[in-house]
Amino acid sequence: MDAPTLQAELSVGAETFWLDVEGHRVESWFLPAVGASADDPAPLLIVAHGNAEFIDHWLPLVGGFVTHGLSVLLVEFPGYGRSEGSPSEDSVTEAMVAAYDRAVARPDVDGERVVGLGRSLGAGAVCALARHRDLSAMVLTSAFTSVATMAGQFFMPGFAVLDRFDNEAMLAGYDGPLLLFHGERDDVVPYAEGQRLAQVARDVSFITWDCRHNDCPPDWDAFCQTVHDWLAERGIAAPR
């Protein structure tokens, strides 16, 4: 199935949430898992995208999760896409928490099985969420240790330079399972950043790809399958 067709099919079942974040409207999309109901609630995957992305970019990429029993919540950052406000660590965290609370209140969502998935800057958003809400697991791709280690020598979006997004400190105290991906040739967030996070995490599966930053993951279908199977091994997702 091509991306436009898949996007059209996913859009039919998608529900838009408009969140109040610091007095501004921030968008998020909920995509229910195939077969999810109040009698059979599905686990939830909360997705935070990278800096040069919007939730629109992820819509055609998450079909593998939805069709295999995971509901997906795509959360926009304040000031990105159609969302109002200004991005900051505080506003991004507030958006993630508000989206989490809205989604887990649904009868077709199992609030005991909520997973955060973040790519690049979105890894910081997921780690920030985990400071305020319980996550059954985290899946991070191309993640940095903290803004402090990145801002001086590598690219970071302007707003983030003023914030900490200290992923290393958060993961050092996180008790849940972590699935970590990183490209060996990452030209934005160096591979050593991923290695460091793998060292401090307590329960981590670290997968290395032969890719840079913007072409990771190199195979989205394989990525979705790997994530799903890893969650199934931990009893969070149903086996395919």
C-alpha positions in Angstrom: 0.0 0.0 0.0 1.5 3.4 -1.0 1.9 6.2 1.5 -1.0 8.4 0.2 -3.4 5.5 0.4 -2.3 4.5 3.9 -2.5 8.1 5.0 -6.0 8.4 3.7 -7.1 5.3 5.5 -5.5 6.2 8.8 -7.0 9.7 8.6 -10.5 8.3 8.5 -10.2 6.8 12.0 -8.0 9.6 13.4 -9.4 12.0 16.0 -8.0 15.5 16.5 -7.4 16.7 20.1 -6.9 20.5 20.6 -5.1 21.0 23.9 -4.8 24.1 26.0 -1.1 24.7 26.6 -0.2 28.0 28.3 -3.4 29.5 26.9 -2.7 28.4 23.3 -4.2 25.7 21.1 -1.9 22.7 20.4 -2.9 19.9 18.1 -2.6 16.2 18.5 -4.0 13.2 16.6 -5.3 9.9 18.1 -5.3 6.9 15.9 -7.1 3.9 17.5 -5.6 0.5 17.2 -7.5 -2.0 14.9 -9.9 -3.8 17.1 -9.6 -1.5 20.2 -12.8 -1.1 22.2 -13.9 -0.4 25.8 -14.1 -4.2 26.3 -10.7 -4.7 24.8 -8.6 -1.6 25.4 -5.3 -1.3 23.5 -1.9 -0.1 24.6 -1.0 3.4 23.7 2.1 4.7 21.8 2.7 8.4 22.3 4.9 9.8 19.5 7.1 12.9 19.6 8.7 13.9 16.3 12.1 15.5 15.5 12.8 19.2 15.1 12.3 19.6 11.4 9.1 17.5 11.4 5.4 17.8 12.1 2.8 15.3 13.1 1.7 15.2 9.5 5.0 13.6 8.5 4.4 10.7 10.9 0.9 9.8 9.9 1.8 7.5 7.0 4.6 5.9 9.1 2.7 4.5 12.0 0.3 2.2 10.2 2.3 -0.8 11.2 1.6 0.0 14.9 -2.1 0.6 14.4 -2.7 -2.5 12.4 -0.9 -4.6 15.0 -2.9 -3.5 18.0 -1.2 -0.3 19.2 -3.2 2.9 19.4 -1.0 5.9 18.4 -1.1 9.5 19.7 0.9 12.0 17.6 1.6 15.1 19.7 2.6 18.4 18.0 5.0 20.9 19.7 3.7 24.3 20.5 4.6 26.7 17.7 5.0 23.9 15.2 2.6 23.1 12.3 -0.9 24.5 13.0 -0.3 24.8 16.8 -0.1 28.1 18.5 2.3 29.2 21.2 6.1 29.1 21.5 8.2 25.9 21.9 10.2 25.5 25.1 10.9 22.7 27.5 8.1 23.8 29.7 5.5 24.2 26.9 6.5 20.9 25.2 6.3 19.1 28.5 2.9 20.6 29.2 1.6 19.5 25.7 2.9 16.0 26.2 1.3 15.7 29.7 -2.0 17.1 28.5 -2.1 14.8 25.5 -1.3 11.8 27.8 -4.1 12.7 30.2 -6.6 13.1 27.4 -5.8 9.8 25.7 -5.6 7.6 28.8 -9.1 8.8 29.8 -10.5 7.0 26.8 -12.2 3.7 27.5 -10.5 2.1 24.5 -7.0 2.9 25.9 -5.2 0.7 28.5 -3.7 3.3 30.8 -1.4 0.6 32.3 0.3 0.1 28.9 1.5 3.5 27.7 4.8 3.8 25.8 6.7 6.9 24.7 8.4 7.0 21.3 10.6 9.9 20.5 13.0 10.8 17.7 15.8 13.2 18.1 14.4 16.3 19.8 11.3 14.2 20.4 13.4 12.0 22.7 13.7 14.9 25.0 9.9 15.4 24.9 9.3 11.8 25.8 11.9 11.9 28.6 10.2 15.1 29.9 6.9 13.3 29.9 8.3 10.4 31.8 9.2 12.8 34.7 5.5 13.5 35.2 3.6 10.4 34.1 4.2 6.7 34.2 5.4 5.1 31.0 5.5 1.3 30.7 8.5 1.6 28.3 10.3 4.1 26.1 11.6 3.9 22.5 14.1 6.5 21.6 15.9 7.0 18.2 18.8 9.4 17.6 18.6 10.7 21.1 21.0 13.2 22.7 22.2 13.2 26.3 21.3 16.8 27.1 21.1 20.2 25.4 24.2 21.2 27.4 26.4 18.6 25.7 24.9 19.4 22.2 24.4 23.1 22.0 28.0 24.1 22.0 29.3 22.0 19.2 26.3 20.5 17.3 23.0 21.7 15.8 20.1 22.4 18.2 17.0 24.3 17.5 17.2 27.8 18.8 14.5 27.5 21.5 16.1 24.3 23.0 19.4 26.0 23.7 17.7 27.9 26.5 16.4 24.6 28.0 18.0 21.5 29.5 16.2 18.5 28.2 18.5 16.3 30.3 17.8 12.9 28.9 20.8 11.3 30.5 19.8 12.2 34.1 16.2 11.1 33.4 17.2 7.7 32.0 19.7 7.1 34.8 16.7 7.1 37.2 14.2 5.3 34.9 13.2 1.8 36.0 11.3 0.8 32.9 12.6 -0.9 29.8 14.2 1.3 27.1 14.6 0.4 23.4 17.4 2.7 22.0 18.3 3.1 18.3 21.1 5.2 16.9 22.9 5.6 13.6 26.6 5.0 13.6 27.1 7.8 11.0 24.7 10.3 12.7 25.9 13.7 11.6 23.6 15.7 13.9 23.5 13.7 17.2 26.8 11.8 17.4 26.7 8.1 17.9 28.6 8.6 21.2 25.5 10.3 22.6 23.5 7.1 22.1 26.2 5.0 23.5 26.3 7.2 26.6 22.5 6.8 27.1 22.8 3.1 26.8 25.5 3.0 29.5 23.4 4.9 32.1 20.0 3.2 31.4 19.1 0.4 33.8 17.2 -1.9 31.4 18.2 -1.1 27.8 18.2 -2.8 24.4 20.6 -0.9 22.1 20.3 -1.3 18.4 22.8 0.3 16.0 21.9 1.2 12.4 24.2 2.0 9.5 22.7 5.5 8.7 23.1 9.2 9.4 20.5 11.3 11.2 17.8 12.1 8.7 17.7 8.7 7.1 17.1 6.9 10.4 15.4 4.5 10.7 16.6 3.2 7.3 13.6 0.9 7.0 10.3 2.0 8.6 8.5 -1.3 8.2 11.4 -3.1 9.9 11.5 -0.5 12.6 7.8 -0.8 13.4 8.1 -4.6 13.5 11.1 -4.5 15.8 9.4 -2.1 18.2 6.2 -4.1 18.3 8.0 -7.4 18.8 10.1 -5.9 21.6 7.0 -4.6 23.3 5.3 -8.0 22.9 8.2 -9.7 24.6 7.6 -7.5 27.6 3.9 -8.1 27.7 3.0 -4.6 26.6 1.8 -5.4 23.1 0.0 -8.6 21.9 2.0 -10.9 19.7 1.5 -10.4 16.0 
